[in-house]
Amino acid sequence: MRAGVEVHVLTRGGADMPAEQTCGGVVVHRVREDEMPRDLDAFVAWVEGMNSHMHAAGRQLAKRLDFEVIHGHDWLVAGAAAALASRLRRPYLTTIHATEHGRHQGWVDKHPQSYIHRIETWMAGRADGVITCSHYMRGHVADVFAIDERRVTVIPNGIDRDDLRPVGDLAALRGRFAQPDERLVLLVGRLVYEKGFQLALDALPQVIRRSGRVRFLVAGSGTHEQELRKQARRLGLSGHGTFMGWIGDDVLHSLYRIADLCVVPSIYEPFGLVALEAMASNCPCIVADTGGLREVVPNADVGLRFSSRDPRALASMMCRVLDDDALRERLVAEASVHVEGFDWDDVARRTARVYAQLGGGSEEAKVTAGPRPA
């Protein structure tokens, strides 16, 4: 709203959530949906049903609101967003946060990956405009979906340091996981293959042998979790760290504050929000030299990059950071300034300009945005 755009968000919600709610100047409209199924075939059917319900809800909203741009996020709501834009004869804008092709290293020939890839290809071609969160993703989207790069606008994700405030007694929290003379390494995110946590686990035995008393935390859950736990046992790491499972944002923000190092070893990474949050929380960061991470960590002043998929290179770099107090302090100081460039107000202004260009008018527009389901 501060950028001169009236935003209505159409999303899904449970029975315990209000059907309509204003949050920070944004009006949120929730479509009642059943719990998301875990079975992949059932999930595809669930997504199709959700799009049908969202399209119907959007048509009802349009009876009392004159939308100028329809903005959908990723393939999950592409059907509803495109259909609504066509019905209202309004521009359809999509933000592509990641692709199925990238998540699966190009292996999209089998269901449901092939189904999702087809929708994403159609979505990228159908949309009147595309937003990606990094220049890497701009090139990736243009190549994978064979569209003109000039149709793609790069707008990075933002960050608000006020949202990263830790809670509780940080000293007591750290004491649960590490002794005062131990270094604590943090791995956080969805535990899926493309996030590369298996590479970090491969590197840790070398780090422990060379740097001594080092412990690790794995915060998150996902389809690769059990394999990672088995890998840790095979490598003899069970006594050196903790798998925390899923954690809330409040705990996560505190973990950034107590860790001596955050490692982001992704194989495929469109942006790298974990690295940005770590740097904003004064936690030194090492990231894989790949994808959008190159833009979040552009040089060795703010963070270090290791050769992607190379656990030996990662181990060497981890030892370098953990053993050098002066280096960690320098990285924290430089990163603190660097993250100021990822400001949500700037993100909003740049997005408003895209709305204005598509709508053919001023930046004072009325938009409905269909985000990815929670």
FISE-739526 format. One record per residue (C-alpha): residue number from 1; chain; x, y, z. Coordinates in steps of 0.05 Angstrom, whole numbers. Each point is the difference from the previous one (the first is absolute). Example, Ala and Ser with C-alpha at 12.3 -4.5 7.8 and 13.67 -1.06 7.14 Angstrom:
residues 2
+------+-------+--------+--------+--------+
| resi | chain |      x |      y |      z |
+------+-------+--------+--------+--------+
|    1 |     A |    246 |    -90 |    156 |
|    2 |     A |     27 |     69 |    -13 |
+------+-------+--------+--------+--------+
This chain:
residues 374
+------+-------+--------+--------+--------+
| resi | chain |      x |      y |      z |
+------+-------+--------+--------+--------+
|    1 |     A |      0 |      0 |      0 |
|    2 |     A |     58 |     48 |     15 |
|    3 |     A |     22 |    -10 |    -73 |
|    4 |     A |    -68 |     24 |    -24 |
|    5 |     A |    -28 |    -69 |    -16 |
|    6 |     A |    -63 |    -29 |     31 |
|    7 |     A |     16 |    -74 |      8 |
|    8 |     A |    -50 |    -56 |     12 |
|    9 |     A |     31 |    -69 |     13 |
|   10 |     A |    -42 |    -61 |    -18 |
|   11 |     A |     27 |    -62 |     34 |
|   12 |     A |    -23 |    -64 |     35 |
|   13 |     A |    -15 |     -5 |     74 |
|   14 |     A |    -27 |    -47 |     53 |
|   15 |     A |    -66 |      4 |     37 |
|   16 |     A |     35 |     32 |     59 |
|   17 |     A |     22 |     61 |    -41 |
|   18 |     A |    -42 |     60 |    -19 |
|   19 |     A |    -28 |      0 |    -70 |
|   20 |     A |     20 |     73 |     -9 |
|   21 |     A |     52 |     39 |     39 |
|   22 |     A |     41 |     63 |     -8 |
|   23 |     A |     74 |     -9 |     17 |
|   24 |     A |     47 |     60 |     -6 |
|   25 |     A |    -43 |     34 |    -51 |
|   26 |     A |     -9 |    -63 |    -43 |
|   27 |     A |    -69 |    -33 |     -3 |
|   28 |     A |      6 |    -76 |      5 |
|   29 |     A |    -57 |    -43 |    -27 |
|   30 |     A |      2 |    -74 |     18 |
|   31 |     A |    -32 |    -58 |    -37 |
|   32 |     A |    -17 |    -59 |     44 |
|   33 |     A |     41 |    -61 |    -20 |
|   34 |     A |     10 |    -69 |     28 |
|   35 |     A |     68 |    -18 |     29 |
|   36 |     A |     54 |     -8 |    -53 |
|   37 |     A |     10 |    -75 |    -14 |
|   38 |     A |     68 |    -33 |      2 |
|   39 |     A |    -12 |    -49 |    -56 |
|   40 |     A |     26 |     31 |    -65 |
|   41 |     A |    -58 |    -23 |    -44 |
|   42 |     A |    -50 |     25 |     51 |
|   43 |     A |     39 |     65 |      5 |
|   44 |     A |     -7 |     14 |    -75 |
|   45 |     A |    -75 |    -11 |      4 |
|   46 |     A |     -3 |     45 |     62 |
|   47 |     A |     37 |     56 |    -37 |
|   48 |     A |    -49 |     -4 |    -58 |
|   49 |     A |    -59 |      4 |     48 |
|   50 |     A |     32 |     59 |     37 |
|   51 |     A |      8 |     38 |    -66 |
|   52 |     A |    -73 |    -11 |    -16 |
|   53 |     A |    -21 |     26 |     68 |
|   54 |     A |     47 |     60 |     -5 |
|   55 |     A |    -25 |     18 |    -69 |
|   56 |     A |    -71 |      0 |     26 |
|   57 |     A |     19 |     42 |     60 |
|   58 |     A |     38 |     49 |    -44 |
|   59 |     A |    -61 |      9 |    -45 |
|   60 |     A |    -42 |     17 |     61 |
|   61 |     A |     52 |     51 |     23 |
|   62 |     A |      1 |     31 |    -69 |
|   63 |     A |    -74 |     17 |      6 |
|   64 |     A |     16 |     52 |     53 |
|   65 |     A |     73 |     17 |    -15 |
|   66 |     A |     29 |     25 |    -65 |
|   67 |     A |     67 |    -35 |     -6 |
|   68 |     A |     51 |     26 |    -48 |
|   69 |     A |     54 |    -54 |      4 |
|   70 |     A |     -4 |    -74 |     19 |
|   71 |     A |     65 |    -23 |     33 |
|   72 |     A |     10 |    -75 |     11 |
|   73 |     A |     59 |    -35 |     34 |
|   74 |     A |     27 |    -64 |    -30 |
|   75 |     A |    -37 |    -58 |    -32 |
|   76 |     A |    -45 |    -17 |     59 |
|   77 |     A |    -48 |     57 |    -16 |
|   78 |     A |     15 |     10 |    -74 |
|   79 |     A |    -66 |    -28 |    -24 |
|   80 |     A |    -42 |     44 |     45 |
|   81 |     A |     41 |     63 |    -12 |
|   82 |     A |      2 |     -7 |    -76 |
|   83 |     A |    -74 |    -17 |     -5 |
|   84 |     A |    -19 |     60 |     44 |
|   85 |     A |     44 |     46 |    -42 |
|   86 |     A |    -32 |    -25 |    -64 |
|   87 |     A |    -70 |      8 |     27 |
|   88 |     A |     13 |     71 |     25 |
|   89 |     A |     42 |     18 |    -61 |
|   90 |     A |     57 |     22 |     44 |
|   91 |     A |     76 |    -13 |     -3 |
|   92 |     A |     25 |    -64 |     32 |
|   93 |     A |     67 |      6 |     36 |
|   94 |     A |     35 |    -61 |     30 |
|   95 |     A |     58 |     -4 |     48 |
|   96 |     A |     41 |    -64 |    -11 |
|   97 |     A |     36 |    -15 |     65 |
|   98 |     A |     30 |    -67 |    -23 |
|   99 |     A |    -11 |    -51 |    -55 |
|  100 |     A |    -13 |    -74 |      1 |
|  101 |     A |     56 |     -7 |    -52 |
|  102 |     A |     49 |     32 |     48 |
|  103 |     A |    -24 |    -36 |     62 |
|  104 |     A |     11 |    -67 |    -35 |
|  105 |     A |     63 |     17 |    -40 |
|  106 |     A |    -38 |     -6 |    -66 |
|  107 |     A |    -34 |    -67 |     15 |
|  108 |     A |    -72 |     18 |    -16 |
|  109 |     A |    -20 |    -58 |    -44 |
|  110 |     A |    -41 |    -38 |     52 |
|  111 |     A |    -64 |     17 |     37 |
|  112 |     A |    -11 |     44 |     39 |
|  113 |     A |     62 |     40 |    -20 |
|  114 |     A |    -21 |     -3 |    -74 |
|  115 |     A |    -70 |     26 |     19 |
|  116 |     A |     28 |     58 |     40 |
|  117 |     A |     52 |     17 |    -54 |
|  118 |     A |    -55 |      3 |    -52 |
|  119 |     A |    -41 |     49 |     42 |
|  120 |     A |     62 |     43 |     13 |
|  121 |     A |     16 |      2 |    -74 |
|  122 |     A |    -71 |     20 |    -17 |
|  123 |     A |     -1 |     51 |     56 |
|  124 |     A |     65 |     34 |    -22 |
|  125 |     A |    -25 |      5 |    -72 |
|  126 |     A |    -71 |     22 |     19 |
|  127 |     A |     20 |     55 |     50 |
|  128 |     A |      4 |     72 |    -24 |
|  129 |     A |     59 |     10 |     46 |
|  130 |     A |     47 |    -41 |     43 |
|  131 |     A |     38 |     17 |     64 |
|  132 |     A |     59 |    -39 |     27 |
|  133 |     A |     39 |     10 |     64 |
|  134 |     A |     70 |      0 |    -32 |
|  135 |     A |     36 |     10 |    -66 |
|  136 |     A |     19 |    -73 |      3 |
|  137 |     A |    -74 |    -19 |      1 |
|  138 |     A |    -14 |     49 |    -57 |
|  139 |     A |     48 |    -38 |    -45 |
|  140 |     A |    -23 |    -67 |     25 |
|  141 |     A |    -74 |     15 |    -12 |
|  142 |     A |     15 |     27 |    -70 |
|  143 |     A |     40 |    -61 |    -19 |
|  144 |     A |    -45 |    -54 |     30 |
|  145 |     A |    -65 |     30 |    -25 |
|  146 |     A |     27 |     30 |    -65 |
|  147 |     A |    -25 |     71 |     13 |
|  148 |     A |     31 |     68 |    -14 |
|  149 |     A |     42 |     25 |     59 |
|  150 |     A |    -28 |     69 |    -13 |
|  151 |     A |    -67 |    -24 |     27 |
|  152 |     A |     33 |    -17 |     67 |
|  153 |     A |     11 |     51 |     55 |
|  154 |     A |     49 |    -14 |     56 |
|  155 |     A |    -24 |     22 |     69 |
|  156 |     A |     39 |    -32 |     58 |
|  157 |     A |    -34 |    -22 |     64 |
|  158 |     A |      2 |     48 |     58 |
|  159 |     A |     15 |     -4 |     73 |
|  160 |     A |    -22 |     37 |     63 |
|  161 |     A |     49 |     -3 |     57 |
|  162 |     A |    -55 |     14 |     50 |
|  163 |     A |    -30 |    -67 |    -19 |
|  164 |     A |     65 |    -36 |     18 |
|  165 |     A |      0 |     17 |     74 |
|  166 |     A |     20 |    -60 |     44 |
|  167 |     A |    -41 |    -22 |     59 |
|  168 |     A |     18 |    -29 |     68 |
|  169 |     A |     67 |    -10 |     33 |
|  170 |     A |     51 |     -8 |    -56 |
|  171 |     A |     55 |    -24 |     47 |
|  172 |     A |    -45 |    -55 |     28 |
|  173 |     A |    -22 |    -20 |    -71 |
|  174 |     A |     72 |     -6 |    -23 |
|  175 |     A |     17 |    -40 |     62 |
|  176 |     A |    -51 |    -53 |    -22 |
|  177 |     A |     41 |    -15 |    -63 |
|  178 |     A |     73 |     20 |     13 |
|  179 |     A |     51 |     11 |     55 |
|  180 |     A |     34 |     68 |      6 |
|  181 |     A |     63 |    -26 |    -33 |
|  182 |     A |    -37 |    -32 |    -59 |
|  183 |     A |    -17 |     31 |    -67 |
|  184 |     A |    -72 |     -6 |    -24 |
|  185 |     A |    -17 |     -9 |    -74 |
|  186 |     A |    -71 |     12 |    -23 |
|  187 |     A |    -35 |    -33 |    -59 |
|  188 |     A |    -71 |     23 |    -12 |
|  189 |     A |    -54 |     -9 |    -53 |
|  190 |     A |    -44 |    -52 |    -33 |
|  191 |     A |     34 |    -67 |      5 |
|  192 |     A |     -4 |    -18 |    -74 |
|  193 |     A |     55 |    -24 |    -47 |
|  194 |     A |      9 |     65 |    -38 |
|  195 |     A |     17 |     38 |     64 |
|  196 |     A |     65 |    -40 |      4 |
|  197 |     A |      2 |    -16 |     74 |
|  198 |     A |     32 |    -67 |    -17 |
|  199 |     A |     62 |     39 |    -23 |
|  200 |     A |      5 |     36 |     66 |
|  201 |     A |     -4 |    -66 |     38 |
|  202 |     A |     54 |    -29 |    -44 |
|  203 |     A |     44 |     60 |     17 |
|  204 |     A |    -11 |     -2 |     76 |
|  205 |     A |     46 |    -60 |     18 |
|  206 |     A |     59 |     37 |    -33 |
|  207 |     A |    -19 |     64 |     37 |
|  208 |     A |     -4 |    -36 |     67 |
|  209 |     A |     68 |    -34 |    -11 |
|  210 |     A |     35 |     65 |    -20 |
|  211 |     A |    -34 |     52 |     44 |
|  212 |     A |    -16 |    -41 |     62 |
|  213 |     A |    -62 |     13 |     41 |
|  214 |     A |    -54 |     15 |    -51 |
|  215 |     A |    -75 |    -15 |      5 |
|  216 |     A |    -55 |      8 |    -51 |
|  217 |     A |    -75 |     14 |     -1 |
|  218 |     A |    -47 |    -21 |    -56 |
|  219 |     A |    -65 |     40 |      4 |
|  220 |     A |    -56 |    -19 |    -47 |
|  221 |     A |    -39 |    -58 |    -27 |
|  222 |     A |    -14 |    -30 |    -68 |
|  223 |     A |      1 |    -62 |    -45 |
|  224 |     A |     75 |    -10 |      7 |
|  225 |     A |      2 |      3 |     76 |
|  226 |     A |      4 |    -75 |     15 |
|  227 |     A |     56 |    -10 |    -51 |
|  228 |     A |     39 |     58 |     31 |
|  229 |     A |     -8 |    -31 |     69 |
|  230 |     A |     26 |    -66 |    -26 |
|  231 |     A |     58 |     34 |    -34 |
|  232 |     A |     19 |     35 |     65 |
|  233 |     A |      1 |    -67 |     36 |
|  234 |     A |     43 |    -32 |    -55 |
|  235 |     A |     50 |     58 |      6 |
|  236 |     A |      4 |     -6 |     76 |
|  237 |     A |    -32 |     68 |     10 |
|  238 |     A |    -56 |    -20 |     47 |
|  239 |     A |     38 |     24 |     62 |
|  240 |     A |     20 |     65 |    -32 |
|  241 |     A |    -66 |     33 |    -17 |
|  242 |     A |    -76 |      3 |      3 |
|  243 |     A |    -56 |     -6 |    -51 |
|  244 |     A |    -54 |     47 |     26 |
|  245 |     A |    -55 |    -14 |    -50 |
|  246 |     A |    -49 |     55 |    -18 |
|  247 |     A |      7 |     64 |     42 |
|  248 |     A |    -38 |     65 |      3 |
|  249 |     A |     28 |     66 |    -24 |
|  250 |     A |     11 |     25 |     71 |
|  251 |     A |     47 |    -58 |     16 |
|  252 |     A |     34 |      6 |    -68 |
|  253 |     A |     15 |     74 |     12 |
|  254 |     A |     33 |    -19 |     66 |
|  255 |     A |     41 |    -56 |    -33 |
|  256 |     A |     32 |     50 |    -47 |
|  257 |     A |     23 |     40 |     61 |
|  258 |     A |     32 |    -58 |     37 |
|  259 |     A |     35 |    -33 |    -60 |
|  260 |     A |     73 |     14 |    -18 |
|  261 |     A |    -12 |    -17 |    -73 |
|  262 |     A |    -59 |    -11 |    -47 |
|  263 |     A |     12 |    -45 |    -61 |
|  264 |     A |    -46 |      2 |    -61 |
|  265 |     A |     25 |    -58 |    -45 |
|  266 |     A |    -56 |      1 |    -52 |
|  267 |     A |      5 |    -36 |    -66 |
|  268 |     A |    -58 |     41 |    -28 |
|  269 |     A |    -16 |     67 |     32 |
|  270 |     A |    -42 |     54 |    -35 |
|  271 |     A |     15 |     52 |     53 |
|  272 |     A |     28 |    -18 |     69 |
|  273 |     A |    -43 |     30 |     54 |
|  274 |     A |     33 |    -41 |     55 |
|  275 |     A |     67 |     32 |    -17 |
|  276 |     A |    -31 |     69 |      1 |
|  277 |     A |    -34 |    -12 |     67 |
|  278 |     A |     64 |    -28 |     30 |
|  279 |     A |     41 |     60 |    -22 |
|  280 |     A |    -54 |     48 |     26 |
|  281 |     A |      5 |    -37 |     67 |
|  282 |     A |     75 |      9 |      6 |
|  283 |     A |     16 |    -72 |    -16 |
|  284 |     A |     58 |    -12 |    -48 |
|  285 |     A |    -21 |    -38 |    -63 |
|  286 |     A |     30 |    -49 |    -49 |
|  287 |     A |    -41 |    -16 |    -63 |
|  288 |     A |      6 |    -43 |    -62 |
|  289 |     A |     25 |     38 |    -61 |
|  290 |     A |    -64 |    -11 |    -39 |
|  291 |     A |    -66 |     32 |    -21 |
|  292 |     A |    -28 |     60 |     37 |
|  293 |     A |     49 |    -10 |     57 |
|  294 |     A |     52 |     35 |    -43 |
|  295 |     A |    -42 |     62 |      3 |
|  296 |     A |    -17 |     -4 |     74 |
|  297 |     A |     74 |    -12 |     16 |
|  298 |     A |     33 |     39 |    -57 |
|  299 |     A |     71 |      2 |     28 |
|  300 |     A |     46 |    -24 |     55 |
|  301 |     A |    -10 |     63 |     41 |
|  302 |     A |    -70 |    -20 |     22 |
|  303 |     A |      4 |    -77 |     -2 |
|  304 |     A |     39 |    -56 |    -30 |
|  305 |     A |    -18 |    -45 |    -59 |
|  306 |     A |     24 |    -72 |    -11 |
|  307 |     A |      0 |    -41 |    -63 |
|  308 |     A |    -69 |    -30 |     -6 |
|  309 |     A |     -6 |    -75 |     13 |
|  310 |     A |     71 |     -3 |     28 |
|  311 |     A |      0 |    -21 |     74 |
|  312 |     A |     76 |      4 |      4 |
|  313 |     A |     -1 |     73 |    -21 |
|  314 |     A |    -56 |     13 |     49 |
|  315 |     A |     38 |    -34 |     57 |
|  316 |     A |     62 |     42 |    -14 |
|  317 |     A |    -40 |     64 |      0 |
|  318 |     A |    -39 |    -18 |     63 |
|  319 |     A |     66 |    -12 |     37 |
|  320 |     A |     26 |     67 |    -25 |
|  321 |     A |    -60 |     38 |     28 |
|  322 |     A |     -7 |    -39 |     65 |
|  323 |     A |     75 |      8 |     17 |
|  324 |     A |      5 |     74 |    -16 |
|  325 |     A |    -36 |     47 |     48 |
|  326 |     A |     22 |     62 |    -38 |
|  327 |     A |    -28 |    -27 |    -65 |
|  328 |     A |    -67 |    -15 |     32 |
|  329 |     A |     -4 |     70 |     30 |
|  330 |     A |     17 |     32 |    -68 |
|  331 |     A |    -53 |    -41 |    -36 |
|  332 |     A |    -53 |     19 |     51 |
|  333 |     A |     17 |     75 |     -5 |
|  334 |     A |      0 |      2 |    -77 |
|  335 |     A |    -62 |    -44 |     -6 |
|  336 |     A |    -38 |     46 |     47 |
|  337 |     A |      7 |     57 |    -50 |
|  338 |     A |    -12 |    -44 |    -61 |
|  339 |     A |    -68 |    -26 |     22 |
|  340 |     A |    -27 |     71 |      4 |
|  341 |     A |     -7 |     -4 |    -76 |
|  342 |     A |    -55 |    -52 |      7 |
|  343 |     A |    -54 |     46 |     24 |
|  344 |     A |    -75 |    -17 |     -5 |
|  345 |     A |    -19 |     72 |    -17 |
|  346 |     A |     45 |     -3 |    -60 |
|  347 |     A |    -29 |    -67 |    -20 |
|  348 |     A |    -70 |     30 |      5 |
|  349 |     A |     19 |     61 |    -43 |
|  350 |     A |     30 |    -44 |    -54 |
|  351 |     A |    -60 |    -46 |      0 |
|  352 |     A |    -47 |     60 |     -5 |
|  353 |     A |     38 |     23 |    -62 |
|  354 |     A |    -13 |    -68 |    -33 |
|  355 |     A |    -74 |      5 |     17 |
|  356 |     A |     -2 |     70 |    -31 |
|  357 |     A |     35 |    -23 |    -63 |
|  358 |     A |    -47 |    -59 |     -9 |
|  359 |     A |    -62 |     40 |     18 |
|  360 |     A |     19 |     56 |    -47 |
|  361 |     A |    -12 |     53 |     54 |
|  362 |     A |     28 |     30 |     63 |
|  363 |     A |     28 |    -39 |     59 |
|  364 |     A |    -66 |     10 |     37 |
|  365 |     A |    -29 |    -68 |    -18 |
|  366 |     A |    -45 |    -52 |     31 |
|  367 |     A |     29 |    -69 |     -1 |
|  368 |     A |    -21 |    -70 |     20 |
|  369 |     A |     57 |    -46 |     16 |
|  370 |     A |     -6 |    -76 |      5 |
|  371 |     A |     58 |    -23 |     42 |
|  372 |     A |     26 |    -70 |      8 |
|  373 |     A |    -43 |    -38 |     51 |
|  374 |     A |     28 |     -2 |     70 |
+------+-------+--------+--------+--------+
